Amino acid sequence: MDRVDRLIIVLTKFVSFISKTLGLGAGETWPGEIALKLRPHIAGAMAKSLSKGIILVAGTNGKTTTSLMIKTVLE
């Protein structure tokens, strides 16, 4: 990840904090939407920066179910 990606992450964490503080929601949707508008390929850049041994589950629906299935298989 480059400096711009890191700056976007800091910005979106701030947006999340403000959203939660002002009671405008859980602060989970807006940061992702902002990050994707500013840098459409940021998720790929973030995934590449993860160390080996980490499984990234992302998407709109089914994250909890998928995570639980992966956990069960690995156990």
PyMOL Python script that loads the backbone (N, CA, C, O; Angstrom):
from pymol import cmd

cmd.read_pdbstr("""\
ATOM      1  N   MET A   1       0.836  -1.179   0.000  1.00  0.00           N
ATOM      2  CA  MET A   1       0.000   0.000   0.000  1.00  0.00           C
ATOM      3  C   MET A   1       0.882   1.244   0.000  1.00  0.00           C
ATOM      4  O   MET A   1       1.936   1.281   0.634  1.00  0.00           O
ATOM      5  N   ASP A   2       0.427   2.251  -0.721  1.00  0.00           N
ATOM      6  CA  ASP A   2       1.195   3.483  -0.765  1.00  0.00           C
ATOM      7  C   ASP A   2       0.629   4.501   0.227  1.00  0.00           C
ATOM      8  O   ASP A   2      -0.320   4.214   0.957  1.00  0.00           O
ATOM      9  N   ARG A   3       1.222   5.683   0.238  1.00  0.00           N
ATOM     10  CA  ARG A   3       0.811   6.726   1.187  1.00  0.00           C
ATOM     11  C   ARG A   3      -0.637   7.143   1.004  1.00  0.00           C
ATOM     12  O   ARG A   3      -1.342   7.405   1.979  1.00  0.00           O
ATOM     13  N   VAL A   4      -1.077   7.205  -0.240  1.00  0.00           N
ATOM     14  CA  VAL A   4      -2.463   7.615  -0.510  1.00  0.00           C
ATOM     15  C   VAL A   4      -3.438   6.598   0.086  1.00  0.00           C
ATOM     16  O   VAL A   4      -4.438   6.976   0.697  1.00  0.00           O
ATOM     17  N   ASP A   5      -3.145   5.305  -0.095  1.00  0.00           N
ATOM     18  CA  ASP A   5      -4.003   4.271   0.484  1.00  0.00           C
ATOM     19  C   ASP A   5      -4.057   4.406   2.009  1.00  0.00           C
ATOM     20  O   ASP A   5      -5.125   4.307   2.612  1.00  0.00           O
ATOM     21  N   ARG A   6      -2.909   4.628   2.613  1.00  0.00           N
ATOM     22  CA  ARG A   6      -2.855   4.775   4.075  1.00  0.00           C
ATOM     23  C   ARG A   6      -3.631   6.015   4.528  1.00  0.00           C
ATOM     24  O   ARG A   6      -4.311   5.977   5.554  1.00  0.00           O
ATOM     25  N   LEU A   7      -3.536   7.100   3.780  1.00  0.00           N
ATOM     26  CA  LEU A   7      -4.281   8.319   4.100  1.00  0.00           C
ATOM     27  C   LEU A   7      -5.785   8.072   3.994  1.00  0.00           C
ATOM     28  O   LEU A   7      -6.553   8.541   4.834  1.00  0.00           O
ATOM     29  N   ILE A   8      -6.199   7.346   2.978  1.00  0.00           N
ATOM     30  CA  ILE A   8      -7.622   7.020   2.802  1.00  0.00           C
ATOM     31  C   ILE A   8      -8.111   6.182   3.981  1.00  0.00           C
ATOM     32  O   ILE A   8      -9.220   6.397   4.470  1.00  0.00           O
ATOM     33  N   ILE A   9      -7.309   5.243   4.437  1.00  0.00           N
ATOM     34  CA  ILE A   9      -7.695   4.412   5.583  1.00  0.00           C
ATOM     35  C   ILE A   9      -7.867   5.277   6.836  1.00  0.00           C
ATOM     36  O   ILE A   9      -8.833   5.104   7.580  1.00  0.00           O
ATOM     37  N   VAL A  10      -6.945   6.195   7.067  1.00  0.00           N
ATOM     38  CA  VAL A  10      -7.065   7.099   8.224  1.00  0.00           C
ATOM     39  C   VAL A  10      -8.330   7.942   8.096  1.00  0.00           C
ATOM     40  O   VAL A  10      -9.069   8.105   9.066  1.00  0.00           O
ATOM     41  N   LEU A  11      -8.580   8.475   6.906  1.00  0.00           N
ATOM     42  CA  LEU A  11      -9.774   9.283   6.668  1.00  0.00           C
ATOM     43  C   LEU A  11     -11.047   8.483   6.944  1.00  0.00           C
ATOM     44  O   LEU A  11     -11.965   8.982   7.595  1.00  0.00           O
ATOM     45  N   THR A  12     -11.103   7.258   6.456  1.00  0.00           N
ATOM     46  CA  THR A  12     -12.315   6.458   6.634  1.00  0.00           C
ATOM     47  C   THR A  12     -12.509   6.036   8.094  1.00  0.00           C
ATOM     48  O   THR A  12     -13.644   5.896   8.549  1.00  0.00           O
ATOM     49  N   LYS A  13     -11.420   5.835   8.827  1.00  0.00           N
ATOM     50  CA  LYS A  13     -11.551   5.537  10.261  1.00  0.00           C
ATOM     51  C   LYS A  13     -12.117   6.754  10.989  1.00  0.00           C
ATOM     52  O   LYS A  13     -12.909   6.615  11.922  1.00  0.00           O
ATOM     53  N   PHE A  14     -11.709   7.941  10.559  1.00  0.00           N
ATOM     54  CA  PHE A  14     -12.240   9.170  11.142  1.00  0.00           C
ATOM     55  C   PHE A  14     -13.736   9.311  10.836  1.00  0.00           C
ATOM     56  O   PHE A  14     -14.523   9.673  11.710  1.00  0.00           O
ATOM     57  N   VAL A  15     -14.115   9.024   9.601  1.00  0.00           N
ATOM     58  CA  VAL A  15     -15.537   9.070   9.210  1.00  0.00           C
ATOM     59  C   VAL A  15     -16.344   8.090  10.058  1.00  0.00           C
ATOM     60  O   VAL A  15     -17.442   8.415  10.509  1.00  0.00           O
ATOM     61  N   SER A  16     -15.808   6.906  10.274  1.00  0.00           N
ATOM     62  CA  SER A  16     -16.477   5.905  11.104  1.00  0.00           C
ATOM     63  C   SER A  16     -16.670   6.423  12.528  1.00  0.00           C
ATOM     64  O   SER A  16     -17.748   6.286  13.107  1.00  0.00           O
ATOM     65  N   PHE A  17     -15.630   7.011  13.079  1.00  0.00           N
ATOM     66  CA  PHE A  17     -15.694   7.560  14.436  1.00  0.00           C
ATOM     67  C   PHE A  17     -16.764   8.645  14.531  1.00  0.00           C
ATOM     68  O   PHE A  17     -17.574   8.641  15.458  1.00  0.00           O
ATOM     69  N   ILE A  18     -16.768   9.567  13.582  1.00  0.00           N
ATOM     70  CA  ILE A  18     -17.754  10.658  13.576  1.00  0.00           C
ATOM     71  C   ILE A  18     -19.167  10.101  13.442  1.00  0.00           C
ATOM     72  O   ILE A  18     -20.082  10.554  14.129  1.00  0.00           O
ATOM     73  N   SER A  19     -19.348   9.126  12.564  1.00  0.00           N
ATOM     74  CA  SER A  19     -20.663   8.518  12.351  1.00  0.00           C
ATOM     75  C   SER A  19     -21.186   7.894  13.640  1.00  0.00           C
ATOM     76  O   SER A  19     -22.350   8.072  14.000  1.00  0.00           O
ATOM     77  N   LYS A  20     -20.323   7.168  14.324  1.00  0.00           N
ATOM     78  CA  LYS A  20     -20.731   6.538  15.591  1.00  0.00           C
ATOM     79  C   LYS A  20     -21.004   7.586  16.664  1.00  0.00           C
ATOM     80  O   LYS A  20     -21.992   7.496  17.394  1.00  0.00           O
ATOM     81  N   THR A  21     -20.125   8.577  16.753  1.00  0.00           N
ATOM     82  CA  THR A  21     -20.250   9.615  17.778  1.00  0.00           C
ATOM     83  C   THR A  21     -21.534  10.418  17.616  1.00  0.00           C
ATOM     84  O   THR A  21     -22.185  10.752  18.606  1.00  0.00           O
ATOM     85  N   LEU A  22     -21.898  10.729  16.389  1.00  0.00           N
ATOM     86  CA  LEU A  22     -23.098  11.532  16.135  1.00  0.00           C
ATOM     87  C   LEU A  22     -24.365  10.679  16.048  1.00  0.00           C
ATOM     88  O   LEU A  22     -25.457  11.205  15.834  1.00  0.00           O
ATOM     89  N   GLY A  23     -24.218   9.370  16.214  1.00  0.00           N
ATOM     90  CA  GLY A  23     -25.386   8.487  16.171  1.00  0.00           C
ATOM     91  C   GLY A  23     -25.988   8.353  14.785  1.00  0.00           C
ATOM     92  O   GLY A  23     -27.196   8.165  14.644  1.00  0.00           O
ATOM     93  N   LEU A  24     -25.151   8.449  13.761  1.00  0.00           N
ATOM     94  CA  LEU A  24     -25.637   8.349  12.387  1.00  0.00           C
ATOM     95  C   LEU A  24     -25.571   6.919  11.852  1.00  0.00           C
ATOM     96  O   LEU A  24     -25.697   6.698  10.648  1.00  0.00           O
ATOM     97  N   GLY A  25     -25.378   5.974  12.726  1.00  0.00           N
ATOM     98  CA  GLY A  25     -25.287   4.569  12.322  1.00  0.00           C
ATOM     99  C   GLY A  25     -24.129   3.902  13.022  1.00  0.00           C
ATOM    100  O   GLY A  25     -23.507   4.479  13.914  1.00  0.00           O
ATOM    101  N   ALA A  26     -23.844   2.680  12.612  1.00  0.00           N
ATOM    102  CA  ALA A  26     -22.774   1.906  13.234  1.00  0.00           C
ATOM    103  C   ALA A  26     -21.402   2.317  12.719  1.00  0.00           C
ATOM    104  O   ALA A  26     -20.386   1.875  13.254  1.00  0.00           O
ATOM    105  N   GLY A  27     -21.359   3.149  11.698  1.00  0.00           N
ATOM    106  CA  GLY A  27     -20.091   3.628  11.168  1.00  0.00           C
ATOM    107  C   GLY A  27     -19.362   2.616  10.312  1.00  0.00           C
ATOM    108  O   GLY A  27     -18.138   2.673  10.186  1.00  0.00           O
ATOM    109  N   GLU A  28     -20.096   1.689   9.721  1.00  0.00           N
ATOM    110  CA  GLU A  28     -19.457   0.619   8.970  1.00  0.00           C
ATOM    111  C   GLU A  28     -19.634   0.723   7.457  1.00  0.00           C
ATOM    112  O   GLU A  28     -18.805   0.193   6.718  1.00  0.00           O
ATOM    113  N   THR A  29     -20.665   1.375   6.978  1.00  0.00           N
ATOM    114  CA  THR A  29     -20.935   1.418   5.542  1.00  0.00           C
ATOM    115  C   THR A  29     -20.257   2.592   4.858  1.00  0.00           C
ATOM    116  O   THR A  29     -19.598   2.421   3.832  1.00  0.00           O
ATOM    117  N   TRP A  30     -20.415   3.775   5.419  1.00  0.00           N
ATOM    118  CA  TRP A  30     -19.870   4.976   4.784  1.00  0.00           C
ATOM    119  C   TRP A  30     -18.365   4.909   4.534  1.00  0.00           C
ATOM    120  O   TRP A  30     -17.924   5.270   3.443  1.00  0.00           O
ATOM    121  N   PRO A  31     -17.563   4.464   5.497  1.00  0.00           N
ATOM    122  CA  PRO A  31     -16.115   4.429   5.243  1.00  0.00           C
ATOM    123  C   PRO A  31     -15.744   3.592   4.014  1.00  0.00           C
ATOM    124  O   PRO A  31     -14.904   4.004   3.215  1.00  0.00           O
ATOM    125  N   GLY A  32     -16.350   2.450   3.865  1.00  0.00           N
ATOM    126  CA  GLY A  32     -16.069   1.603   2.707  1.00  0.00           C
ATOM    127  C   GLY A  32     -16.481   2.253   1.407  1.00  0.00           C
ATOM    128  O   GLY A  32     -15.764   2.171   0.410  1.00  0.00           O
ATOM    129  N   GLU A  33     -17.633   2.899   1.411  1.00  0.00           N
ATOM    130  CA  GLU A  33     -18.105   3.578   0.202  1.00  0.00           C
ATOM    131  C   GLU A  33     -17.176   4.729  -0.175  1.00  0.00           C
ATOM    132  O   GLU A  33     -16.870   4.931  -1.350  1.00  0.00           O
ATOM    133  N   ILE A  34     -16.735   5.473   0.821  1.00  0.00           N
ATOM    134  CA  ILE A  34     -15.820   6.593   0.565  1.00  0.00           C
ATOM    135  C   ILE A  34     -14.495   6.068   0.017  1.00  0.00           C
ATOM    136  O   ILE A  34     -13.971   6.594  -0.965  1.00  0.00           O
ATOM    137  N   ALA A  35     -13.959   5.030   0.655  1.00  0.00           N
ATOM    138  CA  ALA A  35     -12.674   4.467   0.207  1.00  0.00           C
ATOM    139  C   ALA A  35     -12.765   3.983  -1.235  1.00  0.00           C
ATOM    140  O   ALA A  35     -11.854   4.220  -2.027  1.00  0.00           O
ATOM    141  N   LEU A  36     -13.851   3.310  -1.578  1.00  0.00           N
ATOM    142  CA  LEU A  36     -13.999   2.796  -2.941  1.00  0.00           C
ATOM    143  C   LEU A  36     -14.201   3.913  -3.961  1.00  0.00           C
ATOM    144  O   LEU A  36     -13.769   3.787  -5.107  1.00  0.00           O
ATOM    145  N   LYS A  37     -14.852   5.001  -3.561  1.00  0.00           N
ATOM    146  CA  LYS A  37     -15.013   6.145  -4.476  1.00  0.00           C
ATOM    147  C   LYS A  37     -13.659   6.802  -4.756  1.00  0.00           C
ATOM    148  O   LYS A  37     -13.354   7.164  -5.892  1.00  0.00           O
ATOM    149  N   LEU A  38     -12.851   6.951  -3.695  1.00  0.00           N
ATOM    150  CA  LEU A  38     -11.555   7.605  -3.847  1.00  0.00           C
ATOM    151  C   LEU A  38     -10.526   6.719  -4.532  1.00  0.00           C
ATOM    152  O   LEU A  38      -9.672   7.202  -5.275  1.00  0.00           O
ATOM    153  N   ARG A  39     -10.616   5.404  -4.274  1.00  0.00           N
ATOM    154  CA  ARG A  39      -9.608   4.467  -4.794  1.00  0.00           C
ATOM    155  C   ARG A  39     -10.298   3.127  -5.052  1.00  0.00           C
ATOM    156  O   ARG A  39     -10.298   2.264  -4.174  1.00  0.00           O
ATOM    157  N   PRO A  40     -10.885   2.933  -6.235  1.00  0.00           N
ATOM    158  CA  PRO A  40     -11.674   1.727  -6.525  1.00  0.00           C
ATOM    159  C   PRO A  40     -10.952   0.401  -6.274  1.00  0.00           C
ATOM    160  O   PRO A  40     -11.609  -0.607  -6.013  1.00  0.00           O
ATOM    161  N   HIS A  41      -9.620   0.377  -6.348  1.00  0.00           N
ATOM    162  CA  HIS A  41      -8.886  -0.881  -6.187  1.00  0.00           C
ATOM    163  C   HIS A  41      -8.200  -1.000  -4.827  1.00  0.00           C
ATOM    164  O   HIS A  41      -7.239  -1.756  -4.680  1.00  0.00           O
ATOM    165  N   ILE A  42      -8.690  -0.256  -3.833  1.00  0.00           N
ATOM    166  CA  ILE A  42      -8.035  -0.254  -2.528  1.00  0.00           C
ATOM    167  C   ILE A  42      -8.141  -1.613  -1.829  1.00  0.00           C
ATOM    168  O   ILE A  42      -7.228  -2.005  -1.103  1.00  0.00           O
ATOM    169  N   ALA A  43      -9.235  -2.324  -2.040  1.00  0.00           N
ATOM    170  CA  ALA A  43      -9.391  -3.632  -1.386  1.00  0.00           C
ATOM    171  C   ALA A  43      -8.306  -4.596  -1.851  1.00  0.00           C
ATOM    172  O   ALA A  43      -7.769  -5.356  -1.045  1.00  0.00           O
ATOM    173  N   GLY A  44      -7.980  -4.574  -3.129  1.00  0.00           N
ATOM    174  CA  GLY A  44      -6.913  -5.427  -3.646  1.00  0.00           C
ATOM    175  C   GLY A  44      -5.564  -5.055  -3.067  1.00  0.00           C
ATOM    176  O   GLY A  44      -4.758  -5.928  -2.743  1.00  0.00           O
ATOM    177  N   ALA A  45      -5.318  -3.761  -2.936  1.00  0.00           N
ATOM    178  CA  ALA A  45      -4.052  -3.300  -2.361  1.00  0.00           C
ATOM    179  C   ALA A  45      -3.949  -3.722  -0.899  1.00  0.00           C
ATOM    180  O   ALA A  45      -2.880  -4.119  -0.435  1.00  0.00           O
ATOM    181  N   MET A  46      -5.059  -3.635  -0.182  1.00  0.00           N
ATOM    182  CA  MET A  46      -5.056  -4.041   1.223  1.00  0.00           C
ATOM    183  C   MET A  46      -4.845  -5.541   1.353  1.00  0.00           C
ATOM    184  O   MET A  46      -4.118  -5.992   2.238  1.00  0.00           O
ATOM    185  N   ALA A  47      -5.471  -6.312   0.486  1.00  0.00           N
ATOM    186  CA  ALA A  47      -5.341  -7.774   0.546  1.00  0.00           C
ATOM    187  C   ALA A  47      -3.900  -8.198   0.273  1.00  0.00           C
ATOM    188  O   ALA A  47      -3.397  -9.129   0.902  1.00  0.00           O
ATOM    189  N   LYS A  48      -3.240  -7.524  -0.656  1.00  0.00           N
ATOM    190  CA  LYS A  48      -1.851  -7.859  -0.983  1.00  0.00           C
ATOM    191  C   LYS A  48      -0.913  -7.560   0.175  1.00  0.00           C
ATOM    192  O   LYS A  48       0.140  -8.185   0.296  1.00  0.00           O
ATOM    193  N   SER A  49      -1.284  -6.611   1.027  1.00  0.00           N
ATOM    194  CA  SER A  49      -0.405  -6.238   2.133  1.00  0.00           C
ATOM    195  C   SER A  49      -0.554  -7.157   3.344  1.00  0.00           C
ATOM    196  O   SER A  49       0.217  -7.052   4.297  1.00  0.00           O
ATOM    197  N   LEU A  50      -1.530  -8.047   3.314  1.00  0.00           N
ATOM    198  CA  LEU A  50      -1.725  -8.971   4.435  1.00  0.00           C
ATOM    199  C   LEU A  50      -0.629 -10.028   4.439  1.00  0.00           C
ATOM    200  O   LEU A  50      -0.132 -10.435   3.389  1.00  0.00           O
ATOM    201  N   SER A  51      -0.266 -10.460   5.632  1.00  0.00           N
ATOM    202  CA  SER A  51       0.750 -11.508   5.713  1.00  0.00           C
ATOM    203  C   SER A  51       0.118 -12.860   5.386  1.00  0.00           C
ATOM    204  O   SER A  51      -1.102 -13.018   5.442  1.00  0.00           O
ATOM    205  N   LYS A  52       0.956 -13.820   5.049  1.00  0.00           N
ATOM    206  CA  LYS A  52       0.459 -15.147   4.716  1.00  0.00           C
ATOM    207  C   LYS A  52      -0.156 -15.774   5.960  1.00  0.00           C
ATOM    208  O   LYS A  52       0.277 -15.520   7.084  1.00  0.00           O
ATOM    209  N   GLY A  53      -1.167 -16.593   5.735  1.00  0.00           N
ATOM    210  CA  GLY A  53      -1.857 -17.237   6.843  1.00  0.00           C
ATOM    211  C   GLY A  53      -3.134 -16.523   7.241  1.00  0.00           C
ATOM    212  O   GLY A  53      -3.823 -16.950   8.168  1.00  0.00           O
ATOM    213  N   ILE A  54      -3.457 -15.441   6.552  1.00  0.00           N
ATOM    214  CA  ILE A  54      -4.677 -14.692   6.844  1.00  0.00           C
ATOM    215  C   ILE A  54      -5.665 -14.935   5.718  1.00  0.00           C
ATOM    216  O   ILE A  54      -5.307 -14.868   4.542  1.00  0.00           O
ATOM    217  N   ILE A  55      -6.901 -15.216   6.079  1.00  0.00           N
ATOM    218  CA  ILE A  55      -7.960 -15.414   5.095  1.00  0.00           C
ATOM    219  C   ILE A  55      -8.873 -14.197   5.163  1.00  0.00           C
ATOM    220  O   ILE A  55      -9.406 -13.874   6.225  1.00  0.00           O
ATOM    221  N   LEU A  56      -9.050 -13.532   4.047  1.00  0.00           N
ATOM    222  CA  LEU A  56      -9.889 -12.342   3.968  1.00  0.00           C
ATOM    223  C   LEU A  56     -11.242 -12.731   3.397  1.00  0.00           C
ATOM    224  O   LEU A  56     -11.326 -13.284   2.300  1.00  0.00           O
ATOM    225  N   VAL A  57     -12.303 -12.440   4.147  1.00  0.00           N
ATOM    226  CA  VAL A  57     -13.667 -12.716   3.679  1.00  0.00           C
ATOM    227  C   VAL A  57     -14.356 -11.363   3.531  1.00  0.00           C
ATOM    228  O   VAL A  57     -14.516 -10.631   4.508  1.00  0.00           O
ATOM    229  N   ALA A  58     -14.764 -11.032   2.304  1.00  0.00           N
ATOM    230  CA  ALA A  58     -15.402  -9.744   2.044  1.00  0.00           C
ATOM    231  C   ALA A  58     -16.595  -9.957   1.133  1.00  0.00           C
ATOM    232  O   ALA A  58     -16.659 -10.941   0.395  1.00  0.00           O
ATOM    233  N   GLY A  59     -17.529  -9.041   1.187  1.00  0.00           N
ATOM    234  CA  GLY A  59     -18.690  -9.124   0.319  1.00  0.00           C
ATOM    235  C   GLY A  59     -19.893  -8.490   0.981  1.00  0.00           C
ATOM    236  O   GLY A  59     -19.798  -7.942   2.080  1.00  0.00           O
ATOM    237  N   THR A  60     -21.014  -8.568   0.309  1.00  0.00           N
ATOM    238  CA  THR A  60     -22.239  -7.967   0.826  1.00  0.00           C
ATOM    239  C   THR A  60     -22.983  -8.915   1.748  1.00  0.00           C
ATOM    240  O   THR A  60     -23.414  -8.524   2.832  1.00  0.00           O
ATOM    241  N   ASN A  61     -23.131 -10.144   1.326  1.00  0.00           N
ATOM    242  CA  ASN A  61     -23.880 -11.125   2.109  1.00  0.00           C
ATOM    243  C   ASN A  61     -23.052 -12.382   2.325  1.00  0.00           C
ATOM    244  O   ASN A  61     -22.222 -12.744   1.491  1.00  0.00           O
ATOM    245  N   GLY A  62     -23.286 -13.046   3.456  1.00  0.00           N
ATOM    246  CA  GLY A  62     -22.694 -14.356   3.697  1.00  0.00           C
ATOM    247  C   GLY A  62     -21.334 -14.379   4.359  1.00  0.00           C
ATOM    248  O   GLY A  62     -20.711 -15.439   4.427  1.00  0.00           O
ATOM    249  N   LYS A  63     -20.850 -13.246   4.852  1.00  0.00           N
ATOM    250  CA  LYS A  63     -19.518 -13.228   5.473  1.00  0.00           C
ATOM    251  C   LYS A  63     -19.471 -14.073   6.736  1.00  0.00           C
ATOM    252  O   LYS A  63     -18.513 -14.819   6.942  1.00  0.00           O
ATOM    253  N   THR A  64     -20.475 -13.972   7.572  1.00  0.00           N
ATOM    254  CA  THR A  64     -20.492 -14.727   8.827  1.00  0.00           C
ATOM    255  C   THR A  64     -20.561 -16.215   8.552  1.00  0.00           C
ATOM    256  O   THR A  64     -19.811 -16.991   9.144  1.00  0.00           O
ATOM    257  N   THR A  65     -21.448 -16.622   7.664  1.00  0.00           N
ATOM    258  CA  THR A  65     -21.578 -18.035   7.320  1.00  0.00           C
ATOM    259  C   THR A  65     -20.288 -18.566   6.720  1.00  0.00           C
ATOM    260  O   THR A  65     -19.824 -19.643   7.094  1.00  0.00           O
ATOM    261  N   THR A  66     -19.710 -17.823   5.802  1.00  0.00           N
ATOM    262  CA  THR A  66     -18.465 -18.247   5.169  1.00  0.00           C
ATOM    263  C   THR A  66     -17.343 -18.350   6.197  1.00  0.00           C
ATOM    264  O   THR A  66     -16.577 -19.313   6.179  1.00  0.00           O
ATOM    265  N   SER A  67     -17.238 -17.380   7.083  1.00  0.00           N
ATOM    266  CA  SER A  67     -16.202 -17.401   8.114  1.00  0.00           C
ATOM    267  C   SER A  67     -16.363 -18.610   9.030  1.00  0.00           C
ATOM    268  O   SER A  67     -15.380 -19.257   9.390  1.00  0.00           O
ATOM    269  N   LEU A  68     -17.592 -18.907   9.401  1.00  0.00           N
ATOM    270  CA  LEU A  68     -17.837 -20.061  10.262  1.00  0.00           C
ATOM    271  C   LEU A  68     -17.518 -21.379   9.554  1.00  0.00           C
ATOM    272  O   LEU A  68     -17.017 -22.315  10.176  1.00  0.00           O
ATOM    273  N   MET A  69     -17.809 -21.448   8.256  1.00  0.00           N
ATOM    274  CA  MET A  69     -17.476 -22.659   7.497  1.00  0.00           C
ATOM    275  C   MET A  69     -15.959 -22.827   7.411  1.00  0.00           C
ATOM    276  O   MET A  69     -15.447 -23.934   7.582  1.00  0.00           O
ATOM    277  N   ILE A  70     -15.243 -21.743   7.150  1.00  0.00           N
ATOM    278  CA  ILE A  70     -13.773 -21.816   7.076  1.00  0.00           C
ATOM    279  C   ILE A  70     -13.213 -22.242   8.420  1.00  0.00           C
ATOM    280  O   ILE A  70     -12.324 -23.091   8.485  1.00  0.00           O
ATOM    281  N   LYS A  71     -13.729 -21.657   9.492  1.00  0.00           N
ATOM    282  CA  LYS A  71     -13.278 -22.005  10.850  1.00  0.00           C
ATOM    283  C   LYS A  71     -13.485 -23.487  11.120  1.00  0.00           C
ATOM    284  O   LYS A  71     -12.598 -24.150  11.656  1.00  0.00           O
ATOM    285  N   THR A  72     -14.662 -24.016  10.748  1.00  0.00           N
ATOM    286  CA  THR A  72     -14.970 -25.427  10.974  1.00  0.00           C
ATOM    287  C   THR A  72     -14.040 -26.328  10.190  1.00  0.00           C
ATOM    288  O   THR A  72     -13.559 -27.329  10.720  1.00  0.00           O
ATOM    289  N   VAL A  73     -13.780 -25.994   8.944  1.00  0.00           N
ATOM    290  CA  VAL A  73     -12.901 -26.792   8.114  1.00  0.00           C
ATOM    291  C   VAL A  73     -11.488 -26.803   8.680  1.00  0.00           C
ATOM    292  O   VAL A  73     -10.847 -27.853   8.719  1.00  0.00           O
ATOM    293  N   LEU A  74     -10.995 -25.647   9.121  1.00  0.00           N
ATOM    294  CA  LEU A  74      -9.632 -25.566   9.643  1.00  0.00           C
ATOM    295  C   LEU A  74      -9.480 -26.260  10.996  1.00  0.00           C
ATOM    296  O   LEU A  74      -8.413 -26.781  11.321  1.00  0.00           O
ATOM    297  N   GLU A  75     -10.546 -26.261  11.768  1.00  0.00           N
ATOM    298  CA  GLU A  75     -10.491 -26.957  13.076  1.00  0.00           C
ATOM    299  C   GLU A  75     -10.450 -28.458  12.861  1.00  0.00           C
ATOM    300  O   GLU A  75     -10.402 -29.219  13.827  1.00  0.00           O
TER     301      GLU A  75
END
""", "prot")
cmd.dss("prot")
cmd.show_as("cartoon", "prot")
cmd.util.cbc("prot")
cmd.orient("prot")
